[in-house]
Amino acid sequence: MSKSKQRIKTKYTGVFYRESITNGKTDKTFYVVYRDQGKVKEYKVGKFSEGMRVERANAIRISIINSVRLGSDAPDILGRSKKKVVTFDEVAMQYFKTKELHNKTNAQAKSKYKSQLKPYIGHKDLNNITKKDVLHIQAEMAKTKAPKTVNQYIQFIRTIFYYAMEEELYSGKNPAKGVKEQKVDNRRERFLTVDEVKLLLKTVKKDHQLYLFTLLSLSTGSRSGGILSITKKDVEISNSVLQIKDSKNNSTYAGFFNGELQQILANEIKDLKKNDSIITLPPRTLRRKMKKVLDRLFNEGLEKDDRKNRVVIHTLRHTFASQLAINGTPIYTIQKLLNHKDIKQTQRYAKLAPDSGMDMVRSMMKNYFE
């Protein structure tokens, strides 16, 4: 039933609304005004609760004006302007269908959507979903889910709306645009202890290529790509020095190795040509085999997306830097050994240094109990 007869102007000429009541709740009923053969005419174009928005009402008015000039009647235009209600779930299912052949994780993503996000938003008409709704979903999910997971669902909402726009299923604003993501602290901080390093070396020793890769990683702190790029000509046995390519920084820097690795490398390169790689396993094979070992030794019971605690190949680089810091290596020396361009990248290891203040604090606390 009607709540008010008063016209309320909008930002568009000839578009206004009247307040109304729908199912006991306050609503807006949009109207457009135009001239036809000198007469002012008014037509109702839809309710806010039905998905009508002021932008769409204005577009309808423009269509009416253009069509009237060509001799069409307004009711015909309005009939053609009415759109079927399209729910978020319908668009999401259409989106997943387009990804079936090209996305290996599509089935998993679809399952997660159905169980986690669909109950919040699946039944809603796209035109009725607002930024407030997205913020509500974000707040509710944050009560039980990690920030990274919440961000992924908000990103999915954003993706579905952009997809709907591309497919001309939706013409409004993306309600997820501008929603600030939750802060995620997912820097890899895990490093191996001395005992864990010994366990890893003992485990991979039966596979010569994995053993050599692990030793080189622990001795140089290089990223895996740098290790895989080492050739015979990069190895200086007499000086115990390696030349390592850093593709991330587009540079070359020196790495070092000890007596045991020196002997292994000497035997390894004696029959190689100058440009032959030290590691001969295909990169994908090596990474797959290393992952299997690291998961079995260190990652049982951890979530797959737990970046802070899972041990991966890159953990060997963190172990190199962390153990150097623990043994008192100056932070600027660690920076040079890691080939960091900015000292800020290396400062994360400073807290592990012996002079971090730990001994001072312990000494101070000890005084309280003497």
C-alpha positions in Angstrom: 0.0 0.0 0.0 1.1 3.6 -0.5 2.9 5.4 2.2 3.2 8.8 0.7 1.9 10.6 -2.4 4.7 13.1 -2.4 7.2 13.0 -5.2 10.8 12.9 -4.1 13.3 14.1 -6.7 16.4 12.1 -7.7 19.7 13.3 -9.3 18.2 12.6 -12.7 15.7 14.9 -14.5 12.3 13.3 -14.9 13.1 10.5 -12.4 11.6 10.5 -9.0 10.1 8.1 -6.4 7.4 7.9 -3.8 7.9 6.2 -0.5 5.8 3.0 -0.2 5.4 -0.1 1.9 6.1 -3.6 0.7 5.5 -6.6 3.0 5.4 -4.2 6.0 8.8 -2.6 5.1 9.6 0.8 3.8 10.2 0.8 0.1 10.6 3.2 -2.9 8.5 3.1 -6.0 10.2 4.8 -9.0 8.5 6.8 -11.6 9.6 8.5 -14.8 8.0 11.6 -16.4 8.3 12.5 -20.1 6.4 14.5 -22.8 4.4 12.8 -25.5 2.8 15.1 -28.1 3.0 18.0 -25.7 1.4 16.1 -22.8 3.2 15.2 -19.6 3.0 11.6 -18.9 4.1 9.6 -15.8 4.8 5.9 -15.6 5.8 3.6 -12.8 8.9 1.7 -13.6 9.4 -0.5 -10.5 10.2 -0.8 -6.8 13.5 -0.7 -5.0 12.6 -4.1 -3.4 12.2 -5.5 -6.9 15.7 -4.5 -8.0 14.9 -1.1 -9.5 17.5 1.6 -9.1 17.6 5.2 -10.0 20.3 4.6 -12.7 18.1 2.0 -14.3 15.0 4.1 -14.1 16.9 6.9 -15.9 18.0 4.5 -18.6 14.4 3.4 -19.0 13.2 7.1 -19.3 15.8 7.7 -22.0 14.6 4.6 -23.9 11.0 5.8 -23.6 11.8 9.2 -24.9 13.8 7.9 -27.9 11.1 5.3 -28.7 8.2 7.8 -28.5 10.0 9.9 -31.0 9.9 6.9 -33.3 6.2 6.2 -32.6 6.3 3.5 -29.9 4.1 3.5 -26.8 5.6 3.8 -23.4 3.9 0.6 -22.1 5.7 -1.4 -24.8 9.0 0.0 -23.8 8.4 -0.7 -20.1 7.4 -4.3 -20.9 10.7 -4.8 -22.7 12.6 -3.1 -19.9 11.5 -5.5 -17.2 14.2 -8.0 -16.3 14.0 -11.4 -14.8 15.4 -11.6 -11.3 18.9 -13.0 -11.4 20.3 -14.4 -8.2 23.9 -14.5 -7.1 23.8 -18.3 -7.1 22.6 -18.5 -10.7 25.5 -16.3 -11.9 28.0 -18.2 -9.7 26.9 -21.5 -11.2 27.2 -20.1 -14.7 30.7 -18.8 -13.9 31.8 -22.1 -12.5 30.5 -23.9 -15.7 32.7 -21.6 -17.9 35.8 -22.6 -15.8 35.2 -26.4 -15.9 37.7 -27.2 -18.7 40.4 -24.7 -17.8 40.6 -24.6 -14.0 41.8 -27.7 -12.1 40.6 -26.4 -8.8 37.2 -25.4 -10.1 35.3 -28.3 -8.4 36.9 -27.6 -5.1 36.2 -23.8 -5.3 32.6 -24.6 -6.3 32.2 -26.9 -3.3 33.6 -24.3 -0.9 31.2 -21.7 -2.4 28.2 -23.9 -1.9 29.0 -24.7 1.7 30.5 -21.4 2.9 29.3 -18.4 0.9 26.0 -19.5 -0.7 24.0 -19.5 2.5 24.8 -15.8 3.0 24.2 -14.5 -0.5 23.2 -17.2 -3.0 19.4 -16.5 -2.8 19.7 -12.8 -3.3 18.9 -10.8 -6.5 22.1 -9.2 -7.8 20.3 -5.9 -7.9 19.5 -6.1 -4.2 23.0 -6.8 -2.9 24.7 -3.8 -1.4 28.1 -3.0 0.0 26.5 -3.2 3.4 25.6 -6.8 2.7 29.2 -7.6 1.7 30.6 -6.0 4.8 28.1 -8.0 6.9 29.4 -11.2 5.2 32.9 -10.2 5.9 32.2 -9.5 9.6 30.4 -12.8 10.1 33.0 -14.9 8.4 35.8 -13.2 10.3 34.3 -14.7 13.5 35.3 -18.3 12.5 37.7 -18.0 9.5 41.3 -16.8 9.0 41.7 -13.3 7.4 43.1 -14.8 4.2 40.1 -17.1 3.8 37.7 -14.2 4.4 39.5 -12.1 1.8 39.2 -14.9 -0.8 35.4 -15.0 -0.4 35.1 -11.3 -0.7 37.3 -11.4 -3.8 35.0 -14.1 -5.2 31.9 -11.9 -4.7 33.8 -9.1 -6.6 34.7 -11.6 -9.4 31.1 -12.8 -9.8 29.8 -9.2 -10.1 32.4 -8.3 -12.7 31.5 -11.5 -14.6 27.8 -10.6 -14.4 28.6 -7.2 -15.9 30.6 -8.8 -18.8 27.7 -11.1 -19.5 25.2 -8.2 -19.4 23.4 -9.8 -16.5 23.9 -6.8 -14.2 24.5 -3.1 -14.9 24.9 -1.6 -11.4 28.0 -1.0 -9.3 30.1 -3.8 -7.9 29.1 -3.9 -4.2 32.4 -5.6 -3.3 34.5 -2.9 -4.9 36.2 -0.8 -2.3 35.6 -3.3 0.6 38.9 -3.2 2.5 40.5 -6.6 2.8 41.5 -7.9 6.2 45.2 -7.6 7.1 47.0 -10.9 6.6 50.3 -11.7 8.3 51.4 -14.6 6.1 55.1 -14.0 5.9 57.0 -17.3 6.0 58.8 -17.3 9.4 59.4 -21.0 9.9 63.0 -22.1 9.8 64.6 -25.4 10.7 66.5 -26.0 13.9 69.9 -27.6 13.8 68.3 -31.0 14.7 65.7 -30.6 12.0 68.4 -29.8 9.4 70.2 -33.0 10.5 67.0 -35.0 10.1 66.4 -33.5 6.6 69.9 -34.2 5.4 69.7 -37.8 6.7 66.4 -38.3 5.0 67.4 -37.0 1.5 71.0 -38.4 1.5 69.8 -41.6 -0.2 68.7 -39.4 -3.2 72.0 -37.8 -4.4 70.3 -35.0 -6.4 68.0 -34.0 -3.5 70.9 -34.2 -1.1 73.1 -32.0 -3.3 70.2 -29.5 -3.8 69.6 -29.4 0.0 73.2 -28.8 0.8 73.5 -26.0 -1.8 70.4 -24.4 -0.4 71.5 -24.5 3.2 75.0 -23.4 2.3 74.1 -20.4 0.0 70.6 -19.4 1.0 69.8 -19.1 -2.7 66.2 -19.3 -4.0 65.5 -22.6 -5.7 65.8 -21.0 -9.2 69.3 -19.8 -8.3 70.4 -23.3 -7.3 68.9 -24.9 -10.4 70.8 -22.4 -12.6 74.3 -23.3 -11.2 76.5 -24.8 -13.9 80.1 -26.1 -13.8 81.6 -22.7 -14.8 79.9 -21.1 -11.8 81.8 -23.3 -9.3 85.3 -22.3 -8.0 86.4 -25.4 -6.1 89.8 -23.9 -5.0 88.1 -20.9 -3.4 84.9 -22.6 -2.2 82.8 -20.0 -4.1 79.7 -20.2 -6.3 78.4 -17.6 -8.7 74.6 -17.5 -8.3 72.1 -16.0 -10.6 69.3 -14.0 -8.9 66.5 -13.7 -11.5 64.4 -11.7 -9.0 66.9 -8.9 -8.7 68.4 -9.6 -12.2 71.9 -9.9 -10.8 74.7 -12.3 -9.9 76.3 -12.8 -6.4 78.7 -15.0 -4.6 77.8 -18.0 -2.4 80.1 -20.1 -0.3 80.5 -23.7 0.7 82.4 -25.7 3.2 84.9 -28.6 3.0 82.3 -31.5 2.8 80.3 -29.8 0.0 83.6 -28.9 -1.7 84.5 -32.5 -2.1 81.0 -33.5 -3.3 81.0 -30.7 -5.9 84.5 -31.6 -7.1 83.4 -35.1 -7.8 80.1 -33.8 -9.3 81.7 -31.5 -11.9 84.7 -33.4 -13.0 83.0 -35.0 -16.0 80.7 -32.1 -16.8 81.1 -29.5 -19.6 81.3 -25.8 -18.6 77.6 -25.1 -19.3 76.2 -28.3 -17.8 73.9 -27.9 -14.8 74.9 -29.3 -11.4 71.3 -30.3 -10.7 70.1 -32.5 -13.5 66.7 -33.4 -12.2 63.9 -31.6 -14.0 62.7 -28.6 -11.8 59.1 -30.0 -11.5 60.4 -33.4 -10.5 62.8 -32.0 -7.9 60.2 -29.7 -6.4 57.7 -32.5 -6.2 60.1 -34.9 -4.5 61.3 -32.2 -2.1 57.7 -31.3 -1.2 56.9 -34.9 -0.5 59.8 -35.2 1.9 59.2 -31.8 3.7 55.5 -32.6 4.1 56.2 -35.9 5.7 58.9 -34.6 8.0 57.4 -31.3 9.1 53.9 -30.5 7.8 51.7 -33.2 9.2 48.5 -31.7 10.7 49.0 -28.3 9.2 46.6 -26.6 6.9 47.7 -26.3 3.3 47.4 -22.5 3.3 49.3 -22.0 6.6 52.2 -20.1 5.1 53.6 -19.1 8.5 54.2 -22.6 9.8 54.5 -24.9 6.8 58.0 -26.0 5.7 58.5 -25.5 1.9 61.6 -25.3 -0.2 61.9 -21.6 0.5 62.2 -22.4 4.2 65.8 -23.5 3.4 66.6 -19.9 2.5 65.0 -18.7 5.8 67.0 -21.4 7.7 70.2 -20.1 6.1 69.6 -16.6 7.2 68.1 -17.4 10.6 70.9 -19.7 11.6 73.4 -17.1 10.6 71.7 -14.5 12.8 71.5 -17.0 15.7 75.3 -17.5 15.4 75.9 -13.7 15.6 76.4 -12.8 11.9 76.0 -9.1 11.4 72.8 -8.2 9.7 74.5 -6.3 6.9 76.6 -9.5 6.1 73.3 -11.5 6.0 71.9 -8.9 3.6 74.9 -9.4 1.3 74.7 -13.2 1.5 71.0 -13.2 0.6 71.5 -10.6 -2.1 68.8 -8.4 -0.6 68.7 -4.9 -2.2 67.0 -3.4 0.8 68.1 -3.9 4.4 64.5 -3.8 5.4 64.1 -7.3 3.8 66.8 -8.6 6.1 65.8 -6.9 9.3 63.3 -9.7 10.1 66.3 -11.8 11.1 67.7 -9.3 13.5 65.5 -10.5 16.3 67.3 -13.8 16.3 70.7 -12.3 16.9 72.4 -13.1 20.2 72.6 -9.4 21.0 68.8 -9.0 20.6 68.5 -8.3 24.3 67.5 -11.7 25.5 70.5 -12.2 27.8 70.0 -8.7 29.3 66.4 -9.4 30.1 67.3 -12.8 31.7 70.0 -11.1 33.8 67.6 -8.4 34.9 64.9 -10.9 35.9 67.4 -13.0 37.7 68.1 -10.0 40.0 64.5 -10.0 41.2 64.8 -13.5 42.7 68.3 -13.2 44.4 
